Amino acid sequence: MYSIGQLSHLTKVKVPTIRYYEGIGLMPAPERTRGNQRRYDKAGLQRLSFIRHARELGFSIDAITSLIRLQDQPDHSCRDATDLAVAQLAHIREKIRRLRALERELIRISDGCDGDSMSQNCYVLNALADHDLCSDDHS
């Protein structure tokens, strides 16, 4: 059995986050000692590790809830889990596309500044103040 501090240390998930996951039902309520301290078993450790890894991959809480439901029903096809992973991959690819557009715009703005102008003539500051100076819509 693990205390909440031990579970936090083993999974690298902060104690308040563990409590939050319990509060929203992502983590099952742990056993309690006579002193009302939480005690987690190996299944709790595995569940929290699963959640942490899914969060690292960018899955939303709703998607993780769905994945846990699927994990808890081993007789179901893994098609639904695959669909969630494919949707997350599409989401990540869209983020990468937007980040590349931001990168291009920041390069363009940075290259537009000679570094010698006064701040009122600074291309970087002017471009940040006036979205019309941007080459594309990156909002």
Secondary structure, DSSP 8 states (H G I E B T S, - for coil): -B-HHHHHHHHT--HHHHHHHHHTTSS---EE-TT--EEB-HHHHHHHHHHHHHHHTT--HHHHHHHHHHHT-TTS-THHHHHHHHHHHHHHHHHHHHHHHHHHHHHHHHHT--S-S-GGG-HHHHHHH-GGGSSS---
